[in-house]
Each structure stands twice: as C-alpha cells, then as structure tokens.
Amino acid sequence: MASVTGAVSCRLFPSASRARISISSPSSSSSLSPLSLSSSFSYFFSPLKCLPTSPFVPHFFLIQKASWMSTVAVASDPSQLKSAREDIKELLKTKFAHPILVRLGWHDAGTYNKNIEEWPKRGGANGSLRFEVELKHGANAGLVNALNLLQPIKDKYSGVTYADLFQLASATAIEEVGGPKISMKYGRVDVSAPEECPEEGRLPSAGPPKPAEHLREIFYRMGLNDQEIVALSGAHTLGRSRPDRSGWGKPETKYTKSGPGAPGGQSWTIEWLKFDNSYFKDIKERKDEDLLVLPTDAVLFEDPSFKVYAEKYAEDQEAFFKDYAEAHAKLSNLGAKFDPPQGIVLDGVTGEKFVAASYSSGKD
Ligand code: HEM
C-alpha cells in the first residue's frame, strides 16, 4: 500500500535538501527494508515544491499513488550520512574530540521519558540539544564545543539532521578509538524550535545522595535496565571531567596535562582516548589518585545488582563490548522519530535486539 509520508516529512524538514520517493514492486512494498530503499528505483524532487502552502504537494502524491507504489521520504539522506561520517573521521584525526562527541550524543538521547508518548515531548534523540536553551542546562556544560565542531559538517550536508549527526558522530568516535561496531540506524527527525526542548533535570547527577537509586530513577525512566546502566557507564573509559564544566575532577593530572586535544581535566582511565574495559578495572582497584571515580561510578561496584555486571566487564572485555554496543544502539534510538519509520541502515543489517517500534511509532 502506498503512503503519503513524504508530504508530512517535507513540512517537517524544510531544510532537507530533497525527499526521496521510492517506487517498489508489489512484492516488496509491504516489507520495505532500509536497504531496499537504495536498491529500489528512486527519484528526487525539490524541497521548494513541498512547502506546506504549496498546492502541488497533495497533487503530487495523489497522482503517484497506486497499489504498486510506495512513497517514502527520508529525514536524512543515506549517501550524505556516509560522507558526513568520513568528515567526522577527518575531524577526529585533528581534534581528538571523541569523548565529547560521545557525551553529546548521549545527552541528546538521554532526556527520553518512556512515560510520555507524544513526540517531541517525550525527549530523546531529536536534535533538541542544538538549541541554546538546552545547551545551557547545567548537565550540558561544555557541550557547545562539540556542537561547534559539528556545525560545519551540518552546514555541508543539509540532508543530514542534527539528531542523526549527533548519533553518527558518537558511534563513529567509539569505533575510531577501538570500540565495538555499533548497529546504528538513521533517519531521525529533528525538532524545529527551542520550545520543543525538554525541561532541565532529565539527565543524571554525578553526586546524588543515593547514587544507585538516582541512577535507577533516571535510567528506568528511559526504559533502560541495570545491565544497560552499567554497560553505558563504561563510556567513561573515554574522556575527562573538568571542574570548570561539571564541577567534578581535578584541573589536570599527569595523564591529561598535555592533551591530546585541549589539555586538562581528570580522566577515568590512563589511556582516555582508547575504548576498552579499563574503566571497570580502574574503578574496581581505585589505586591511582589521578584517575577519577564519581559517586555514580563507585556505586557500580557497591550495589549488588550493578556489581554483577561491573565485575563481569572488568574481567571480560568481549562481554563488555557486546553489551555496550547493544545498549548504545538502544540509547541512540530513544524517543527518536524515524523517517522512514524503520530507519536507514548504512552498513548492513542492524543487530539491535529491542523492537524499534516501541520507541518510534513513526505516527506522530
Ligand atoms: C551514569 C550516569 C552518568 C553520570 C552521572 C555522568 C556524569 C559525567 C560527568 C560529570 C562528566 C564530566 C563532564 C565535564 O566536566 O566535561 C562526564 C563526562 C563524560 N560522559 Fe558521563 N555520565 C553518566 C553517564 C554517561 C553515559 C551513559 C555516557 C555515554 C554512553 C557518558 C559519556 C561520557 C563521556 C564520553 C564523557 C567525557 C566527555 C569529555 O571528555 O569531554 N556518560 N559524565
């Protein structure tokens, strides 16, 4: 059955360079996969012709509508996503911004509230973090630097949404420093105005009175479980904390005083630009005063349920990588609205375990 999602998407993405109309055979139209998008016959039309006021829009789709056709408009363009990924890799080679890009992606997605159905009120990976009002939230201190690094890439690829770019940058950064391959999908729709940003206070604090309770309250609200909390905390194998941003950490240590990248801050691990399981080993041992352990890191070895996973990941890097990759893919999709609803896969089949539809109905 053909759909008219293209018209809706054009209204949502006036900045998109083009919408893609795919025409599939009758047999493939009911099970259109992200991959079949690129293999099916497709052509493009100018976004100027699909402004909300244009009478051309409904006509265009009505004329095209037939039982053997499927019209699908995408939020991001697959070829532009791939080019943007190469640009991100180049950027990382000179800026060593891997950690802050991971933090950017996580803070865009981590505002998700599973108890709110409506998009974008539910928060999540929707690009809202580009707006000043959200960048100014205390938890986001310093992330304006990450946005500034990515902005030229965004300017270059109008067919890539902010929401996708943030998640693309994060997954690429992890892979580039030795982390697991993450089964990502793209096509996230951007919010369009600062009024659509979530209220402050949805992200975790590093020093709450009861860290385990706090982590559960925040991450359960996102629909994540204990194992995912521990696995995702392992992202602190990368990067540093800076007192002038979050208020946590030392101004500099022997591991950070000469960079790479902007010097200073306190890292959780010695090689803080290498993705491995040393975070779990180091917070378990706590031997080195130059390495950071936040109250919310320490609790991973104190709470009986968290401890099972923390111990496992300290012993077994492969288990950590596997669980991290799955949890990261899930995090990156939280609250996102995908266009097309099944998302766009760049490199093959997505190995994500959870059902995307429970996070993205594609209806609103
Ligand atoms: C579990 C609750 C979490 C808390 C309380 C927390 C807290 C923090 C704090 C205080 C900083 C230092 C920021 C600064 O001063 O610049 C930080 C940095 C960082 N966080 Fe988390 N975080 C949490 C979870 C996560 C998760 C789930 C991820 C990713 C999946 C993540 C990724 C990072 C990264 C990569 C950095 C380093 C950023 C840089 O070097 O610029 N964090 N986090």
Residues whose N, C-alpha, C, O or C-beta is under 5 A from the ligand:
A	BS01	HEM	P99 I100 V102 R103 W106 A141 G142 P204 S205 A206 L232 S233 A235 H236 L238 G239 R240 S241 R242 R245 S246 W248 T296
